[in-house]
Amino acid sequence: MEKITVSDWDAAEFIETKEEAIALLKIAQAEKAPKFLLSVIGDIARSKGMAQLAKELNLDRAGLYKAFSPEGNPSFLTVSKVLDKLGLSISIQLKNAS
C-alpha cells in the first residue's frame, strides 16, 4: 500500500483577491460561529502579510497573530482596524422575519 503524506493546509496561501476574501467572510458569517469568522479574518490578514499589517496599524505583530488564533479574542476595535486596513467593512442589516 502506498504511503499517504498529509500536510497542513493554510487558507491564507490561497486568498488572492478581495472578492475571494469577501466570499470567505460571507460563508463564515453564514455559519453563525464567531470564532470561525475571526479565524477567516485572520486568514485574510495573513494572506496580505500580518507583519506589514501590524506595522501599518502600529500593533504588535505577535499580538495580532494571537488575537486571530483559535485561542484569541480580539477586541472589536482590533477587528475593525484590521478590516479597514484590508479595505473591508462590517455591514449591519435587519434579519429576515422568517
N, C-alpha and C positions, 0 to 999 in steps of 0.2 A: 504494500500500500504506500502511495506517495505521501510524503510528509507535507502538511499544510502549515504555512507560516502566516501568522496574523500580526499586523502591525497596527499601532494606534492611528486612528483617523482624526484629523483636525479640520473642522469645518472652516476655520479661518483661512486655510490654504486654498479654498475653493470659492470664496466670496470675492467676485471681481468687480461688480457694478453696484450702483445704488439700487437699481431695480431688483437685483438678487437679494440685497440686504433687506429691502422693503418686503419682498416676498417671504423671506425667512421670519421677519418680525410679525407679519400677519399670521403666519402659521403658528408661531409661538403664542401670540395673543389669543388665537382661537382655542388653544389648549387650556386656557384659564389656569395656568400653572406659573405663578410669579417667578419662581426660581429658574424655570426653563426660559422665560422671557429675558431675565437678567443674563443668563448664560449666552443666549443668542446675541444680546447687545455686546457682551464681552468678546464673542467670536468675531463680530463685525469690527470692533475696536482693534482686536489683534490683527485682523486682515489688513488694516490700514497702518499698522505699526504702533504698538502700545507705547513704546519708549518715546517716540516722537509726539504722540498724543498727550502723554503725561507731561512732557516738556512744554508743549503749547498751552496746556491748561494749568501749568505751574503746580502740578500734583506729583506726589511720589510715585515712581514707576511701579515699585514693588507693591505699594498700597493699592494702586489701580488694578494690578493683576489680582490681588487678594480680594478686592471688592467684588469683582466679577467671577470669582472662583465659586465652585459649588458650596463652599462654606461661607462665602462672602454675603454681605448685607449692605450694599451701597446706599448712601442717602439719596433722597430724591434729587437733591441739588447736584450730586455727582452724576447721576443718571442723566439729568437734564443737560449738564455741561458737556458730557461725552456725546450725547445725541446731537446737540447743537454743533459741536466741532466736526461731527461726521456729516453735517448737512441734513440732519433728520430732526423731526419734532414729534411730540405726542399730540394726538388729537382726541378731544372728548366729544362724545355724541350720545344721544338718547338710545337706550336699549330698545329693541323691538318689543312690542307689547304682547308677544305671543305666549 
